[in-house]
Structures are given as C-alpha cells and as structure tokens.
Amino acid sequence: MIEYISKSAASKQVNLSGIMMSLASNIICRIGFGKRHGNEYEAISGRSRFLTFFTEIQASPVGFFVTDYFPFMGWIDKLRGMMRRLEIYFQKADTFYQELNDEHKDPNITKAELQQEDIVDVLLQKNLYPGMHSGTANADLAIANLLYEFVWETPPGMKSQDLDFDSLPGIAMHKKNFLFLQAKYHE
C-alpha cells in the first residue's frame, strides 16, 4: 500500500477511499479465506469480484420492503423487483460460500496454495477463532503507517471545507464519493 501511494504521490492525486477498501478487502480475504481475491489495482478500481460482491450484499438489506411492515402486501415488493433482487443476492452468496467450502475440502489443494490456515478451516473444524480482533489492529497499523509516511493535503484548488462526508446506506458506512487527497513525503 505504501509502495503504491509512493509511486502515485509525486504525480497525481491518490484515491484514499479505494486504497483503504483494497486493504480491507485483502485483510478480510487473507484472514477469512486464506488468499487474496484480486490484486491491488482490481480492488482499488472496484473490479475485484469479492469487493463488488460484498458491496452489493451490504447495500441490499437497507431497501424498504413493504412485506416487513405489512406481510399481506408482499406482492408490492415482487412488483418493485425487490424480492427478485434479494433472491439474486442470496444465490450469489450461496455460490460464493459453496466455492469457498469446496476449495477448502478439496484434497488436491494444499495449505501452501491457500497461503495459510484461515477462518473457514477453523469453522469447518467447529472451534472459536482466536484472532477475531486482528482486523481492528490491522486497520490501526495501516492508518498509522499512512500518517507516518506521508503528509496529506487536499488537491490543488480544493479547501478542507469542500470535503464530502456523505455516506451510502448499508450495513457498513461507505463514503458516497471517493476521498482523493495529495500524498507528499515528510520533509
């Protein structure tokens, strides 16, 4: 991540939102599934299958379903296409989880190919995962490195008052618009 920002720092603005999403995606994939799902460019540009899938899943439950309040009027949700969209999300989730399960149960795949033991392995052996809080520690470490390595400034022509802090609806808070900042080395 630092290397990627270093290459971009002198020449252009840095999409900090995309970089942090990439980092989170890679941490989740490594801890949860034992491997990366896509490279840095794919995750930053939003082309990562994993990142796209989970962004869609996080946004899905916040839609207003009439059925939740008036069960006898569920036909309205079907008419609006909400039920079909929910079915598609569940089908994608089932396919994704089945692929993970099959991959971990495949006797021809070694742990070296999966890069490490992960949460899926632990869950398939029915014990608690001891590293549950490592995500927060990793995020803290990443932010500390970013602050230590670079001075962050708004792009030319932009003031700090112009920064947009609007968020998208969903289970997790994501910025509505990407955060672009200028990264410069400490002098």
MIDOSE-1310 file (N, C-alpha, C; in nm, 2 decimals, decimal comma, always signed):
residues 187
miey	+0,08/-0,12/+0,00/+0,00/+0,00/+0,00/+0,09/+0,13/+0,00; +0,19/+0,13/+0,09/+0,28/+0,24/+0,09/+0,35/+0,26/-0,04; +0,39/+0,14/-0,10/+0,46/+0,15/-0,23/+0,37/+0,20/-0,34; +0,25/+0,16/-0,34/+0,15/+0,21/-0,44/+0,13/+0,36/-0,43
isks	+0,11/+0,41/-0,30/+0,10/+0,55/-0,28/+0,22/+0,63/-0,32; +0,34/+0,57/-0,28/+0,47/+0,64/-0,32/+0,48/+0,66/-0,47; +0,44/+0,56/-0,55/+0,45/+0,57/-0,69/+0,36/+0,68/-0,74; +0,24/+0,69/-0,68/+0,14/+0,79/-0,72/+0,16/+0,93/-0,66
aask	+0,23/+0,94/-0,55/+0,23/+1,06/-0,47/+0,29/+1,18/-0,55; +0,39/+1,16/-0,62/+0,45/+1,28/-0,68/+0,38/+1,33/-0,80; +0,30/+1,24/-0,87/+0,25/+1,27/-1,00/+0,10/+1,30/-1,00; +0,02/+1,25/-0,90/-0,12/+1,27/-0,91/-0,19/+1,25/-0,77
qvnl	-0,32/+1,28/-0,77/-0,40/+1,26/-0,65/-0,41/+1,11/-0,62; -0,43/+1,08/-0,50/-0,44/+0,94/-0,45/-0,59/+0,91/-0,41; -0,64/+0,81/-0,46/-0,78/+0,77/-0,42/-0,77/+0,69/-0,29; -0,77/+0,76/-0,18/-0,75/+0,70/-0,05/-0,87/+0,61/-0,01
sgim	-0,99/+0,64/-0,05/-1,10/+0,55/-0,03/-1,08/+0,42/-0,09; -1,04/+0,42/-0,22/-1,01/+0,29/-0,29/-0,90/+0,21/-0,23; -0,80/+0,28/-0,19/-0,68/+0,21/-0,13/-0,72/+0,15/+0,00; -0,80/+0,22/+0,09/-0,84/+0,16/+0,21/-0,94/+0,04/+0,19
msla	-1,03/+0,05/+0,09/-1,12/-0,06/+0,06/-1,04/-0,18/+0,01; -0,93/-0,15/-0,07/-0,84/-0,26/-0,11/-0,77/-0,33/+0,01; -0,73/-0,25/+0,10/-0,66/-0,30/+0,22/-0,76/-0,39/+0,30; -0,88/-0,33/+0,32/-0,98/-0,41/+0,40/-1,02/-0,54/+0,33
snii	-1,03/-0,53/+0,20/-1,06/-0,65/+0,12/-0,96/-0,75/+0,13; -0,83/-0,71/+0,12/-0,72/-0,81/+0,13/-0,71/-0,87/+0,27; -0,73/-0,78/+0,37/-0,72/-0,84/+0,51/-0,83/-0,94/+0,53; -0,95/-0,90/+0,49/-1,06/-1,00/+0,51/-1,04/-1,13/+0,43
crig	-0,99/-1,12/+0,31/-0,97/-1,23/+0,23/-0,86/-1,32/+0,28; -0,75/-1,26/+0,33/-0,64/-1,34/+0,38/-0,68/-1,41/+0,51; -0,74/-1,33/+0,60/-0,78/-1,39/+0,73/-0,90/-1,49/+0,71; -1,00/-1,45/+0,64/-1,12/-1,53/+0,63/-1,11/-1,65/+0,53
fgkr	-1,04/-1,63/+0,42/-1,04/-1,73/+0,31/-0,90/-1,78/+0,28; -0,80/-1,73/+0,34/-0,66/-1,78/+0,32/-0,59/-1,74/+0,19; -0,65/-1,64/+0,12/-0,59/-1,59/+0,00/-0,64/-1,46/-0,04; -0,58/-1,39/-0,14/-0,62/-1,26/-0,19/-0,73/-1,29/-0,30
hgne	-0,82/-1,20/-0,30/-0,92/-1,21/-0,41/-0,90/-1,09/-0,50; -0,81/-1,10/-0,59/-0,78/-0,98/-0,68/-0,66/-0,91/-0,64; -0,60/-0,84/-0,73/-0,48/-0,76/-0,70/-0,51/-0,62/-0,65; -0,41/-0,54/-0,62/-0,44/-0,41/-0,57/-0,51/-0,32/-0,67
yeai	-0,48/-0,33/-0,80/-0,55/-0,25/-0,90/-0,69/-0,29/-0,90; -0,72/-0,42/-0,90/-0,86/-0,46/-0,91/-0,94/-0,41/-0,80; -0,89/-0,42/-0,68/-0,96/-0,37/-0,56/-0,98/-0,22/-0,56; -0,88/-0,15/-0,60/-0,88/+0,00/-0,59/-0,98/+0,05/-0,70
sgrs	-0,98/-0,02/-0,82/-1,07/+0,03/-0,93/-1,21/-0,03/-0,91; -1,23/-0,11/-0,81/-1,37/-0,17/-0,79/-1,39/-0,29/-0,88; -1,29/-0,35/-0,94/-1,31/-0,46/-1,03/-1,30/-0,60/-0,96; -1,26/-0,60/-0,83/-1,25/-0,72/-0,76/-1,38/-0,79/-0,74
rflt	-1,39/-0,91/-0,77/-1,51/-0,99/-0,76/-1,56/-0,99/-0,62; -1,47/-1,01/-0,53/-1,50/-1,01/-0,38/-1,56/-0,88/-0,34; -1,49/-0,77/-0,37/-1,53/-0,64/-0,33/-1,66/-0,60/-0,39; -1,68/-0,63/-0,51/-1,81/-0,60/-0,58/-1,92/-0,67/-0,51
ffte	-1,90/-0,80/-0,49/-2,00/-0,89/-0,43/-2,04/-0,84/-0,29; -1,94/-0,81/-0,20/-1,98/-0,76/-0,07/-2,03/-0,62/-0,06; -1,99/-0,54/-0,16/-2,05/-0,41/-0,16/-2,20/-0,42/-0,20; -2,24/-0,51/-0,29/-2,38/-0,53/-0,33/-2,45/-0,59/-0,21
iqas	-2,39/-0,69/-0,14/-2,46/-0,75/-0,03/-2,49/-0,65/+0,09; -2,39/-0,57/+0,11/-2,41/-0,47/+0,22/-2,52/-0,37/+0,19; -2,54/-0,34/+0,07/-2,64/-0,24/+0,03/-2,78/-0,30/+0,03; -2,79/-0,43/+0,01/-2,92/-0,49/-0,02/-3,02/-0,48/+0,09
pvgf	-2,98/-0,50/+0,22/-3,09/-0,51/+0,32/-3,15/-0,37/+0,36; -3,09/-0,26/+0,31/-3,14/-0,13/+0,35/-3,26/-0,09/+0,27; -3,29/-0,16/+0,16/-3,41/-0,12/+0,08/-3,53/-0,14/+0,16; -3,63/-0,06/+0,13/-3,76/-0,06/+0,21/-3,84/-0,18/+0,15
fvtd	-3,87/-0,27/+0,24/-3,96/-0,39/+0,20/-4,09/-0,37/+0,27; -4,20/-0,35/+0,19/-4,33/-0,34/+0,24/-4,37/-0,46/+0,32; -4,32/-0,58/+0,28/-4,35/-0,70/+0,35/-4,31/-0,70/+0,50; -4,21/-0,63/+0,53/-4,16/-0,62/+0,67/-4,26/-0,55/+0,76
yfpf	-4,34/-0,46/+0,70/-4,44/-0,39/+0,78/-4,58/-0,44/+0,76; -4,61/-0,48/+0,64/-4,74/-0,53/+0,60/-4,73/-0,66/+0,53; -4,72/-0,78/+0,60/-4,69/-0,90/+0,53/-4,79/-0,94/+0,42; -4,91/-0,90/+0,44/-5,02/-0,94/+0,34/-5,00/-0,86/+0,21
mgwi	-4,91/-0,76/+0,21/-4,89/-0,67/+0,08/-4,76/-0,71/+0,02; -4,71/-0,83/+0,04/-4,58/-0,87/-0,02/-4,58/-0,86/-0,17; -4,69/-0,86/-0,24/-4,69/-0,85/-0,38/-4,63/-0,72/-0,43; -4,64/-0,62/-0,35/-4,58/-0,49/-0,39/-4,43/-0,50/-0,40
dklr	-4,36/-0,57/-0,31/-4,22/-0,60/-0,32/-4,18/-0,68/-0,45; -4,27/-0,77/-0,48/-4,25/-0,85/-0,60/-4,26/-0,76/-0,72; -4,36/-0,68/-0,72/-4,38/-0,59/-0,83/-4,27/-0,49/-0,85; -4,21/-0,44/-0,74/-4,10/-0,35/-0,75/-3,97/-0,42/-0,78
gmmr	-3,97/-0,55/-0,78/-3,84/-0,62/-0,81/-3,75/-0,64/-0,69; -3,80/-0,61/-0,58/-3,72/-0,62/-0,46/-3,69/-0,77/-0,42; -3,79/-0,85/-0,43/-3,78/-0,99/-0,39/-3,68/-1,06/-0,49; -3,69/-1,03/-0,62/-3,60/-1,09/-0,72/-3,46/-1,05/-0,69
rlei	-3,44/-0,92/-0,66/-3,30/-0,87/-0,63/-3,25/-0,94/-0,51; -3,33/-0,96/-0,40/-3,29/-1,03/-0,28/-3,25/-1,18/-0,31; -3,33/-1,24/-0,40/-3,30/-1,38/-0,44/-3,17/-1,39/-0,51; -3,14/-1,29/-0,60/-3,01/-1,29/-0,67/-2,90/-1,27/-0,57
yfqk	-2,91/-1,19/-0,47/-2,81/-1,17/-0,37/-2,78/-1,30/-0,30; -2,89/-1,37/-0,26/-2,88/-1,50/-0,19/-2,81/-1,60/-0,28; -2,85/-1,60/-0,41/-2,79/-1,70/-0,50/-2,64/-1,67/-0,51; -2,60/-1,54/-0,53/-2,46/-1,51/-0,54/-2,38/-1,55/-0,41
adtf	-2,45/-1,52/-0,29/-2,38/-1,56/-0,17/-2,37/-1,71/-0,15; -2,47/-1,78/-0,19/-2,46/-1,93/-0,18/-2,35/-1,98/-0,27; -2,34/-1,93/-0,39/-2,24/-1,97/-0,49/-2,10/-1,94/-0,43; -2,08/-1,82/-0,38/-1,95/-1,78/-0,33/-1,91/-1,87/-0,21
yqel	-2,00/-1,89/-0,11/-1,97/-1,97/+0,00/-1,95/-2,12/-0,04; -2,02/-2,17/-0,13/-2,00/-2,31/-0,18/-1,87/-2,32/-0,24; -1,82/-2,22/-0,32/-1,69/-2,23/-0,38/-1,58/-2,23/-0,27; -1,60/-2,15/-0,17/-1,50/-2,15/-0,06/-1,50/-2,28/+0,01
ndeh	-1,62/-2,34/+0,04/-1,63/-2,46/+0,11/-1,56/-2,58/+0,03; -1,60/-2,58/-0,10/-1,54/-2,68/-0,19/-1,39/-2,67/-0,20; -1,34/-2,55/-0,21/-1,20/-2,52/-0,22/-1,12/-2,57/-0,09; -1,18/-2,55/+0,02/-1,12/-2,59/+0,15/-1,13/-2,74/+0,17
kdpn	-1,23/-2,81/+0,11/-1,24/-2,95/+0,13/-1,17/-3,03/+0,02; -1,12/-2,96/-0,08/-1,05/-3,03/-0,19/-0,92/-3,09/-0,14; -0,91/-3,22/-0,15/-0,78/-3,29/-0,10/-0,66/-3,26/-0,19; -0,68/-3,21/-0,31/-0,57/-3,18/-0,40/-0,51/-3,04/-0,38
itka	-0,58/-2,96/-0,30/-0,52/-2,82/-0,27/-0,45/-2,83/-0,14; -0,33/-2,78/-0,14/-0,25/-2,78/-0,01/-0,27/-2,65/+0,06; -0,23/-2,65/+0,19/-0,24/-2,52/+0,26/-0,14/-2,42/+0,21; -0,04/-2,46/+0,15/+0,06/-2,37/+0,09/-0,01/-2,29/-0,03
elqq	-0,09/-2,36/-0,10/-0,17/-2,29/-0,21/-0,27/-2,19/-0,16; -0,33/-2,22/-0,04/-0,42/-2,13/+0,02/-0,35/-2,02/+0,10; -0,22/-2,03/+0,11/-0,13/-1,93/+0,18/-0,13/-1,94/+0,33; -0,23/-1,99/+0,39/-0,23/-2,00/+0,54/-0,36/-2,07/+0,58
ediv	-0,37/-2,11/+0,71/-0,49/-2,16/+0,76/-0,58/-2,04/+0,79; -0,71/-2,05/+0,77/-0,80/-1,93/+0,78/-0,92/-1,97/+0,86; -1,01/-1,87/+0,87/-1,14/-1,89/+0,95/-1,22/-2,00/+0,89; -1,23/-2,02/+0,76/-1,31/-2,12/+0,70/-1,26/-2,26/+0,75
dvll	-1,12/-2,28/+0,76/-1,07/-2,40/+0,81/-1,11/-2,42/+0,96; -1,10/-2,31/+1,03/-1,14/-2,32/+1,18/-1,29/-2,36/+1,19; -1,38/-2,29/+1,11/-1,52/-2,32/+1,12/-1,55/-2,46/+1,07; -1,48/-2,51/+0,98/-1,51/-2,65/+0,93/-1,46/-2,75/+1,04
qknl	-1,38/-2,71/+1,13/-1,34/-2,80/+1,25/-1,42/-2,78/+1,37; -1,55/-2,67/+1,35/-1,64/-2,64/+1,46/-1,58/-2,59/+1,59; -1,43/-2,49/+1,62/-1,37/-2,42/+1,74/-1,38/-2,27/+1,72; -1,36/-2,19/+1,82/-1,36/-2,05/+1,81/-1,23/-2,00/+1,74
ypgm	-1,24/-1,89/+1,67/-1,12/-1,83/+1,61/-1,05/-1,73/+1,70; -0,92/-1,76/+1,73/-0,86/-1,68/+1,83/-0,82/-1,54/+1,78; -0,81/-1,51/+1,66/-0,77/-1,38/+1,61/-0,88/-1,29/+1,56; -0,99/-1,29/+1,63/-1,10/-1,21/+1,59/-1,08/-1,06/+1,58
hsgt	-1,00/-1,01/+1,67/-0,98/-0,87/+1,68/-0,86/-0,82/+1,60; -0,80/-0,91/+1,51/-0,69/-0,87/+1,43/-0,73/-0,77/+1,33; -0,85/-0,76/+1,28/-0,89/-0,66/+1,18/-0,88/-0,52/+1,23; -0,92/-0,49/+1,35/-0,90/-0,36/+1,41/-0,76/-0,32/+1,42
anad	-0,68/-0,42/+1,47/-0,53/-0,39/+1,48/-0,47/-0,37/+1,35; -0,51/-0,44/+1,24/-0,45/-0,42/+1,11/-0,49/-0,28/+1,06; -0,62/-0,24/+1,08/-0,66/-0,11/+1,03/-0,58/+0,00/+1,10; -0,57/-0,01/+1,24/-0,49/+0,09/+1,31/-0,35/+0,10/+1,26
laia	-0,29/-0,02/+1,23/-0,15/-0,02/+1,18/-0,14/+0,05/+1,05; -0,24/+0,02/+0,96/-0,23/+0,08/+0,82/-0,25/+0,23/+0,83; -0,34/+0,28/+0,92/-0,36/+0,42/+0,93/-0,23/+0,49/+0,99; -0,17/+0,42/+1,09/-0,05/+0,48/+1,15/+0,06/+0,49/+1,05
nlly	+0,07/+0,39/+0,96/+0,18/+0,39/+0,86/+0,15/+0,50/+0,76; +0,03/+0,52/+0,72/-0,01/+0,63/+0,62/+0,02/+0,76/+0,68; -0,01/+0,78/+0,81/+0,02/+0,91/+0,87/+0,17/+0,93/+0,90; +0,24/+0,83/+0,92/+0,38/+0,84/+0,95/+0,46/+0,87/+0,82
efvw	+0,42/+0,81/+0,71/+0,49/+0,81/+0,59/+0,46/+0,94/+0,50; +0,34/+0,99/+0,51/+0,30/+1,10/+0,42/+0,24/+1,21/+0,50; +0,25/+1,33/+0,43/+0,17/+1,45/+0,47/+0,05/+1,45/+0,37; -0,07/+1,46/+0,42/-0,19/+1,45/+0,34/-0,24/+1,59/+0,32
etpp	-0,27/+1,63/+0,20/-0,32/+1,76/+0,17/-0,44/+1,75/+0,07; -0,53/+1,85/+0,07/-0,63/+1,85/-0,03/-0,57/+1,88/-0,17; -0,63/+1,83/-0,27/-0,58/+1,86/-0,41/-0,58/+2,01/-0,44; -0,49/+2,06/-0,53/-0,49/+2,20/-0,56/-0,63/+2,25/-0,60
gmks	-0,66/+2,37/-0,55/-0,79/+2,43/-0,58/-0,90/+2,38/-0,49; -0,87/+2,29/-0,40/-0,98/+2,24/-0,31/-0,94/+2,28/-0,16; -1,05/+2,32/-0,09/-1,03/+2,35/+0,05/-1,08/+2,24/+0,14; -1,03/+2,24/+0,26/-1,08/+2,13/+0,35/-1,23/+2,14/+0,38
qdld	-1,29/+2,26/+0,36/-1,43/+2,27/+0,38/-1,51/+2,20/+0,26; -1,44/+2,18/+0,15/-1,50/+2,12/+0,03/-1,51/+1,97/+0,04; -1,45/+1,91/+0,15/-1,45/+1,76/+0,16/-1,59/+1,71/+0,18; -1,63/+1,60/+0,12/-1,76/+1,55/+0,13/-1,76/+1,43/+0,23
fdsl	-1,85/+1,44/+0,33/-1,85/+1,33/+0,43/-1,98/+1,25/+0,42; -2,06/+1,26/+0,31/-2,18/+1,19/+0,29/-2,15/+1,04/+0,28; -2,24/+0,96/+0,34/-2,22/+0,81/+0,33/-2,33/+0,74/+0,26; -2,30/+0,62/+0,21/-2,40/+0,54/+0,14/-2,48/+0,46/+0,25
pgia	-2,61/+0,43/+0,22/-2,68/+0,34/+0,31/-2,63/+0,20/+0,30; -2,64/+0,13/+0,41/-2,60/-0,01/+0,42/-2,56/-0,05/+0,56; -2,52/-0,17/+0,57/-2,48/-0,23/+0,70/-2,35/-0,16/+0,75; -2,26/-0,14/+0,66/-2,13/-0,07/+0,69/-2,14/+0,07/+0,63
mhkk	-2,07/+0,17/+0,69/-2,07/+0,30/+0,63/-1,96/+0,32/+0,53; -2,00/+0,35/+0,41/-1,90/+0,38/+0,30/-1,92/+0,52/+0,25; -1,82/+0,58/+0,21/-1,83/+0,72/+0,16/-1,91/+0,72/+0,03; -1,99/+0,82/+0,02/-2,07/+0,83/-0,11/-1,98/+0,86/-0,23
nflf	-1,88/+0,95/-0,20/-1,79/+0,98/-0,31/-1,65/+0,95/-0,26; -1,56/+0,90/-0,34/-1,43/+0,87/-0,31/-1,35/+0,99/-0,25; -1,26/+0,96/-0,16/-1,18/+1,07/-0,10/-1,05/+1,07/-0,17; -1,02/+1,18/-0,24/-0,90/+1,20/-0,32/-0,81/+1,30/-0,24
lqak	-0,69/+1,27/-0,21/-0,60/+1,35/-0,14/-0,46/+1,35/-0,21; -0,38/+1,45/-0,18/-0,25/+1,46/-0,24/-0,15/+1,41/-0,13; -0,08/+1,30/-0,16/+0,02/+1,25/-0,06/+0,16/+1,30/-0,09; +0,22/+1,36/+0,01/+0,36/+1,41/-0,01/+0,44/+1,35/+0,11
yhe	+0,57/+1,33/+0,08/+0,66/+1,28/+0,18/+0,69/+1,38/+0,28; +0,71/+1,34/+0,41/+0,75/+1,43/+0,51/+0,89/+1,49/+0,47; +0,91/+1,61/+0,50/+1,04/+1,67/+0,47/+1,13/+1,68/+0,59
